[in-house]
Amino acid sequence: MRIALAQIVSTSEPEANLGLVTDQVRAAAEQGARLVVFPEATMCCFGVKLGPVAEPLDGPWATDVRAIAEDAGVTVVAGMFTPSPDGRVRNTLLATGGGVEAAYDKIHLFDAFGFAESDTVAPGTDPVTIEVDGLTVGLSTCYDLRFPGLYQTLADRGATLVVAPASWGAGPGKRAQWDLLVRARALDSTTFVAACDQADPTTVGREAGRAPTGIGASAVAGPFGSIVAQLDAEPGLLVVDIDPGAVDAARKSVPVLANRKF
């Protein structure tokens, strides 16, 4: 299956970000992609109040993404914010189009490196998989990359590919950690991992800011932990073919899922 990672720099204006989604989905579909993955916070970048931005899954922003996906005949995964009953929001991945309709609320919140996502975001509780052209795809978000148990759970549920939209915070060592974690989670679960980060905002003349923005480096790692393809820091579209047979071969050669004790 051909997938595309749309590495964008989202703004604080959801309507403007819909334009980015439209352009990237069209470009990916023209190249034959069946699944188009956008970063975390595609709807609206971090660094602004999220409560006024959040909308339900049947609200106008998600409805427009749904129409974009259906018009292109592809499945789109994009990060947005939905209301939480406790007054916070949920950091949600919308998966829509191509017969898919699902949502994943980020389970592991970024309470790290001096940032407290949980102050404004309520955690999700349930792992989620979707089916795209007969391939089981697991959903994860950014900080989830640091928790191998989620990726193994998604693999247990049949995932051959796990997507990881992100808005990865910049800082000393963060690029090295990103590369390492993407590869490690692929090894842990013997799946392909497609990690789509926000591009580095400084590459388009914006400031990085204090909130997690992005460093680029979106990547696809194979089930043996090697990087299949990767972007640089600036915006771009990464198109990659996924071979499910490679996952079968990895699980026969290195059966970590079958051999684990915990």
C-alpha positions in Angstrom: 0.0 0.0 0.0 1.2 3.5 -0.8 1.1 6.0 2.0 2.0 9.7 2.2 3.2 11.8 5.1 2.2 15.4 4.8 4.8 17.4 6.8 3.2 20.9 7.2 3.5 23.9 9.5 0.0 24.4 10.8 -1.1 27.9 11.9 -3.5 29.1 14.6 -6.3 29.4 12.0 -8.2 26.2 11.4 -9.6 27.5 8.1 -6.2 28.2 6.8 -5.0 24.8 7.8 -7.8 23.2 5.8 -6.2 24.7 2.7 -3.0 22.9 3.6 -4.9 19.7 4.0 -6.6 20.1 0.6 -3.4 20.8 -1.2 -1.5 17.9 0.3 -4.3 15.4 0.0 -4.6 16.2 -3.7 -0.9 15.9 -4.3 -0.7 12.6 -2.4 -3.7 11.2 -4.3 -2.1 12.2 -7.6 0.9 10.1 -6.6 -1.3 7.1 -5.8 -1.3 7.2 -2.0 -4.2 5.5 -0.3 -3.5 6.8 3.2 -2.4 10.4 3.8 -1.1 11.2 7.3 -0.9 14.7 8.7 0.8 15.8 12.0 -0.7 16.3 15.4 -2.3 19.7 15.8 -3.1 20.0 12.1 -6.3 21.8 13.0 -4.5 24.4 15.0 -0.9 24.7 16.2 0.0 24.5 19.9 0.7 27.8 21.7 -2.8 29.2 21.7 -5.9 28.6 23.8 -7.3 25.3 22.6 -10.8 25.5 24.2 -12.2 28.0 21.7 -10.7 26.0 18.8 -12.0 22.6 19.8 -15.0 21.2 17.8 -16.9 17.9 17.9 -16.2 15.2 15.3 -19.4 16.2 13.5 -18.3 19.9 13.6 -17.4 22.0 10.5 -13.6 21.4 10.6 -13.9 17.6 10.7 -16.7 17.7 8.2 -14.6 19.6 5.7 -11.7 17.1 6.2 -14.1 14.3 5.6 -15.2 15.9 2.3 -11.6 16.5 1.2 -10.8 12.8 1.8 -13.9 11.6 0.1 -13.4 13.8 -2.9 -9.8 12.5 -3.3 -10.9 8.9 -2.6 -8.3 8.4 0.1 -8.1 7.9 3.9 -6.9 10.9 5.8 -5.5 10.9 9.4 -5.1 14.4 10.9 -4.7 15.8 14.3 -7.5 18.0 15.8 -8.9 19.0 19.1 -12.3 18.0 20.4 -14.2 19.1 23.5 -13.9 17.1 26.8 -16.7 17.0 29.3 -14.4 18.2 32.1 -13.8 21.6 30.3 -10.4 20.6 28.8 -10.1 19.4 25.2 -9.0 16.0 23.8 -6.0 15.7 21.4 -7.8 13.7 18.7 -6.7 12.0 15.5 -9.5 12.0 13.0 -9.3 9.1 10.5 -11.8 9.5 7.7 -12.4 8.6 4.0 -12.1 5.5 2.0 -14.7 3.8 4.0 -13.0 4.7 7.3 -14.5 6.7 10.1 -12.8 6.6 13.5 -11.1 8.8 16.1 -8.3 8.3 18.6 -7.8 10.4 21.7 -4.1 10.7 22.7 -3.5 8.5 25.7 -0.1 9.6 26.9 0.0 13.3 27.4 3.1 15.4 27.1 3.8 16.3 30.8 7.6 16.5 30.2 10.4 18.9 29.5 8.6 21.6 31.6 5.4 21.4 29.5 2.1 20.1 31.0 -0.3 19.1 28.2 -2.6 17.6 30.8 -3.4 21.1 32.1 -5.6 21.7 29.1 -5.9 18.3 27.5 -7.8 15.3 28.9 -6.3 11.8 28.1 -7.8 9.1 26.0 -8.1 5.6 27.3 -8.6 3.2 24.3 -6.1 2.1 21.6 -7.6 2.3 18.1 -7.0 0.6 14.8 -8.5 1.1 11.4 -8.6 -0.8 8.2 -7.3 0.7 5.0 -7.5 -1.4 1.8 -7.5 -4.5 4.0 -4.4 -3.4 6.0 -4.8 -2.9 9.8 -3.4 0.5 10.8 -2.8 1.5 14.5 -3.2 5.1 15.6 -0.8 6.9 18.0 0.2 10.5 18.7 3.6 12.1 19.4 4.5 11.4 23.1 2.9 7.9 22.6 6.2 7.1 20.9 7.9 6.8 24.3 5.6 4.0 25.4 6.3 0.6 23.6 3.3 -1.1 25.3 0.9 0.8 23.2 2.6 -0.2 19.9 2.7 -3.9 21.0 -1.0 -3.7 21.9 -1.7 -2.3 18.4 0.3 -5.1 16.9 -1.6 -7.6 19.0 -4.7 -6.2 17.4 -3.4 -6.9 14.0 -1.6 -3.7 13.1 0.9 -4.0 10.3 1.5 -0.2 10.2 1.3 2.3 13.1 1.0 6.0 12.3 2.3 8.6 14.7 1.3 12.2 13.9 3.4 14.5 16.1 4.2 18.1 17.0 7.7 17.2 18.4 9.2 19.8 20.7 12.6 21.2 19.7 15.6 21.2 22.1 18.9 19.5 22.8 18.9 15.9 21.8 15.3 15.9 20.7 16.1 15.0 17.0 18.2 12.1 18.1 15.4 10.9 20.4 12.9 11.2 17.6 14.9 9.1 15.2 15.6 6.5 17.9 12.1 6.2 19.2 10.5 5.8 15.7 13.0 3.0 14.9 12.6 1.4 18.4 8.8 1.3 18.2 9.0 -0.4 14.9 11.3 -3.0 16.4 9.2 -3.4 19.5 6.1 -4.2 17.5 7.6 -5.5 14.3 5.4 -3.1 12.3 6.0 -0.2 10.0 5.9 3.1 11.9 5.0 6.2 9.9 5.8 9.2 12.1 4.5 12.5 10.6 5.8 15.6 12.4 5.1 19.2 12.0 7.8 20.9 10.0 10.2 23.2 11.7 8.4 26.6 11.7 11.7 28.4 11.4 12.0 27.0 7.9 9.0 29.1 6.8 10.0 32.3 8.7 8.1 31.7 11.9 9.4 31.3 15.5 9.5 28.0 17.3 7.9 29.4 20.4 7.7 27.8 23.8 4.9 25.3 23.0 5.8 22.1 21.1 5.9 23.0 17.4 7.9 20.6 15.3 11.4 19.7 14.0 10.4 18.0 10.8 12.2 14.7 10.1 9.0 12.8 9.4 10.0 9.2 8.8 8.9 5.7 7.9 10.7 2.9 9.8 10.5 -0.7 8.7 9.8 -3.7 11.0 13.5 -4.4 11.4 14.0 -0.9 12.6 15.6 0.7 9.6 14.6 4.0 8.2 12.8 3.5 4.9 12.5 7.2 4.0 12.7 10.5 5.8 12.2 14.2 5.2 14.3 17.1 6.3 13.2 20.0 8.5 11.1 22.0 6.0 7.6 21.2 4.8 7.3 18.3 2.3 5.4 15.3 1.2 6.9 11.8 1.8 5.4 9.0 -0.3 6.3 5.5 0.6 5.2 2.0 -0.4 4.4 -0.4 2.5 4.9 -4.1 1.9 2.9 -6.2 4.5 5.1 -9.2 3.6 8.0 -7.5 5.3 6.1 -7.5 8.6 5.4 -11.2 8.2 9.1 -11.9 7.5 10.2 -9.9 10.5 7.8 -11.6 12.8 9.1 -15.0 11.7 12.7 -13.9 12.0 12.5 -12.0 15.3 9.3 -13.1 17.0 9.4 -10.6 19.9 5.7 -10.4 20.2 5.4 -14.2 20.6 8.5 -14.5 22.8 7.8 -11.6 25.3 7.0 -12.5 28.9 5.6 -9.2 30.1 
